[in-house]
C-alpha cells in the first residue's frame, strides 16, 4: 500500500494567528509581545513582521474572525422558542466568547489602545442586544415568558451585561485558574445559566423547572 502523501504545511500567517490566540488567551494580550509569539513559533521576528507588521494587526484580524462568527451565531436567536433552545443558544454564545476570551478578559485595556475595537465593540453590543430582544420576543410569542415591553428592555440589557462581563467575573473570582482550558465547561455553563436566570421571574412554571434541570445537568461541580 503506498504511503500517504505528507500533509502540506499550514501557511505561516495562519499559524501565527493560532499561536497568538493561544498565548493571548493563556497570558492576557498585554503580557504577550510579538517577540514571545515569534519565539513560541521558532521563527524570526522579521518573519512575523512580514505577515503582521504590528501587534494591532494580529488583534484586529482575530477580532474580525470573532465578530464574523458572532454575527452568524446571533441570527439563531430569532429561532428560539423554548428554554432548551435558549440554553443551547447562550451555551454556544459563551463557547464562542471563550474561544476568544482574551478580548473579554482585557476588554477595557484593548478598547483604550485600539481604535478599531473601540468602534466595533459598539456594534457587538448593539447586535447582542438586538439578538437578545429578538429571543425574548420569540419566548413571549410561544408563551414561555410573560414580560411586558417596559420590563423587557432592562432585562435584555442586563442579559447583555452578563454576556459581556461574565468571564471578567470568573477571572476576579478565581484569577489563578478561571481562564484555563480546564475551566471552560464550568465557565460556559455557569454563564449560560446566569444569563437565563434573569428570566426566572417571567418564566412559566414548567419552563422554570426545566431551566433548573438543565443547569443541574450541565454545570460541573
Buried (B, 14 or more C-beta within 10 A) or exposed (E): EEEEEEEEEEEBEEBBBEBBBBBBBBBBBEEBEBEBBBEBBEBEEEEBEEBBEEBBEBBBBBBEBBBEEBEEBBEBBEEBBBBBBBBBBBBBBBBBBBBBBBBBBBBEEBBEBBEEBEEBBEEBBEBBBBBBBBBBBBBBEBEBBEBEEEBBBEBBBEBBBBBBBBBBBBBEEEEEEBBEEEBBBBBBBBBBBBBBBBBEEBBBEEBBEBBBEBBEEBBEE
